[in-house]
Amino acid sequence: MIIRGKVHKFGDDINTDDIIAAKYLVSTDAKELGRHCMETIDPKFSQAVSPGDIIVAGNNFGCGSSREHAPLAIKGSGISAVIAKNFAAIFFRNAINIGLPFLESPDVDKINSGDIIEIDLAAGLIRNITQGQDYKTEAFPEFLRDIVEEGGLINYIKKRAEK
């Protein structure tokens, strides 16, 4: 699975309230949540995102509460993947549940907002098309790629149950 998009860059400790403010938690509609994604940090974020774009961030991305709304809002905004130096454990699990791929990379500081990057999940490769650089990361395990391709854990389980 290859993902290609424009980078939207954020710093360290982006918490779930930064990703989606608590006042919007009355909805579980991904598109509605996506309209408000990151608005406390960047009020124009949702208008700047094109389908397939990628978030790149620093340390401890997704810290805070355990709500599944945060990765759902990211996915609903049109973001196709998140790359960070590291993730809060609860964000990691919730991202898988809703089918949002994520990668850890120590090289995020080399990637700029606006760069076009390409991610090869199977190979564990991040290619910065804009800068002509490659960064190695851990390959996304096949079973996680399968969950992402099915749109999340529930869809994955339903498909397996049908077989």
C-alpha positions as CSV (number, residue, x, y, z in Angstrom):
1,M,0.0,0.0,0.0
2,I,1.4,3.3,-1.1
3,I,0.2,6.6,0.4
4,R,1.1,10.0,-1.2
5,G,0.2,13.4,-0.1
6,K,1.1,16.9,1.1
7,V,2.5,17.3,4.6
8,H,0.8,19.2,7.4
9,K,3.4,19.6,10.2
10,F,2.8,19.8,13.9
11,G,5.0,19.8,17.0
12,D,5.3,17.7,20.1
13,D,2.5,16.7,22.5
14,I,-0.5,17.1,20.2
15,N,-3.2,15.8,22.5
16,T,-6.6,14.5,21.7
17,D,-8.3,17.9,22.7
18,D,-6.0,19.6,20.2
19,I,-7.0,17.1,17.5
20,I,-10.8,17.4,18.2
21,A,-12.1,19.8,20.9
22,A,-14.4,18.2,23.5
23,K,-17.3,20.4,22.4
24,Y,-17.6,18.4,19.2
25,L,-17.8,15.0,20.8
26,V,-21.6,14.8,20.5
27,S,-21.0,13.5,17.0
28,T,-19.3,10.3,15.8
29,D,-19.7,11.2,12.1
30,A,-16.1,11.3,10.7
31,K,-16.8,14.0,8.2
32,E,-18.4,16.3,10.8
33,L,-15.5,15.7,13.2
34,G,-13.1,16.3,10.3
35,R,-14.5,19.8,9.7
36,H,-13.2,20.7,13.2
37,C,-10.0,18.7,13.3
38,M,-7.0,20.6,14.7
39,E,-8.9,23.8,14.8
40,T,-7.6,24.8,18.3
41,I,-4.1,24.8,16.8
42,D,-4.8,25.8,13.2
43,P,-8.3,27.1,12.6
44,K,-7.8,26.7,8.8
45,F,-6.5,23.2,8.9
46,S,-9.6,21.4,7.6
47,Q,-9.9,23.8,4.7
48,A,-6.2,23.3,3.8
49,V,-6.4,19.5,3.7
50,S,-6.8,17.7,0.5
51,P,-7.8,14.0,0.5
52,G,-4.7,11.9,0.9
53,D,-2.7,14.5,2.8
54,I,-0.4,13.4,5.7
55,I,0.2,14.7,9.2
56,V,3.8,14.8,10.4
57,A,4.4,15.6,14.1
58,G,6.9,15.3,16.9
59,N,6.9,13.3,20.1
60,N,3.9,12.0,22.0
61,F,1.2,12.5,19.3
62,G,-2.3,11.7,20.4
63,C,-1.7,12.0,24.2
64,G,-4.6,12.8,26.4
65,S,-7.9,11.0,26.7
66,S,-8.7,7.6,25.3
67,R,-11.4,8.9,22.9
68,E,-11.6,7.3,19.5
69,H,-12.9,10.6,18.1
70,A,-9.3,11.9,17.6
71,P,-8.2,9.5,14.9
72,L,-11.7,9.5,13.5
73,A,-11.6,13.3,13.1
74,I,-8.2,13.0,11.4
75,K,-9.4,10.4,9.0
76,G,-12.6,12.4,8.4
77,S,-10.6,15.5,7.5
78,G,-9.1,13.6,4.6
79,I,-5.7,12.8,6.1
80,S,-4.5,9.4,5.0
81,A,-1.7,8.7,7.5
82,V,0.1,10.2,10.5
83,I,3.9,10.1,10.9
84,A,5.4,11.1,14.3
85,K,8.5,10.5,16.3
86,N,6.3,8.5,18.7
87,F,2.6,8.1,19.6
88,A,0.7,7.8,22.8
89,A,-0.3,4.2,23.3
90,I,-4.1,4.8,23.3
91,F,-3.9,6.8,20.0
92,F,-2.0,3.8,18.5
93,R,-4.8,1.4,19.3
94,N,-7.7,3.8,18.3
95,A,-6.0,4.6,15.0
96,I,-5.9,0.9,14.1
97,N,-9.6,0.4,15.2
98,I,-10.7,3.0,12.7
99,G,-8.2,2.2,9.9
100,L,-5.8,5.1,10.1
101,P,-2.2,4.2,9.3
102,F,0.6,5.7,11.4
103,L,4.4,5.4,11.4
104,E,7.1,6.3,13.8
105,S,10.2,8.0,12.4
106,P,13.1,9.8,14.0
107,D,13.5,11.8,10.8
108,V,10.3,13.9,11.1
109,D,12.4,17.0,11.7
110,K,13.7,16.7,8.2
111,I,10.2,16.9,6.7
112,N,8.7,20.3,6.1
113,S,5.1,21.4,6.0
114,G,4.0,21.5,2.3
115,D,6.5,18.7,1.2
116,I,5.0,16.0,-0.9
117,I,5.8,12.6,0.6
118,E,5.1,9.0,-0.3
119,I,4.8,6.2,2.2
120,D,5.3,2.6,1.3
121,L,3.7,0.8,4.3
122,A,4.9,-2.6,3.4
123,A,8.6,-1.6,2.8
124,G,8.7,0.8,5.8
125,L,9.9,3.6,3.5
126,I,9.0,7.3,3.6
127,R,10.1,9.1,0.4
128,N,10.2,12.9,0.4
129,I,9.5,13.7,-3.2
130,T,10.0,17.5,-2.6
131,Q,13.4,17.1,-1.1
132,G,14.5,13.9,-2.9
133,Q,15.3,12.1,0.3
134,D,14.3,8.7,1.7
135,Y,13.8,7.8,5.4
136,K,13.6,4.2,6.7
137,T,11.0,3.2,9.3
138,E,9.4,0.0,10.5
139,A,7.3,-1.7,7.9
140,F,3.6,-1.7,8.8
141,P,2.7,-5.3,9.6
142,E,0.6,-7.1,7.0
143,F,-2.3,-7.8,9.4
144,L,-2.4,-4.1,10.3
145,R,-2.3,-3.2,6.6
146,D,-5.2,-5.6,6.1
147,I,-7.2,-3.8,8.8
148,V,-6.5,-0.4,7.3
149,E,-7.4,-1.6,3.8
150,E,-10.8,-2.8,5.2
151,G,-11.4,0.6,6.8
152,G,-11.0,-0.4,10.4
153,L,-11.2,-3.3,12.8
154,I,-14.9,-3.8,12.7
155,N,-15.0,-4.1,8.9
156,Y,-12.0,-6.4,9.0
157,I,-13.7,-8.7,11.5
158,K,-17.0,-8.7,9.5
159,K,-15.2,-9.6,6.3
160,R,-13.3,-12.5,8.0
161,A,-16.6,-13.7,9.6
162,E,-18.2,-13.8,6.1
163,K,-15.5,-16.2,4.9
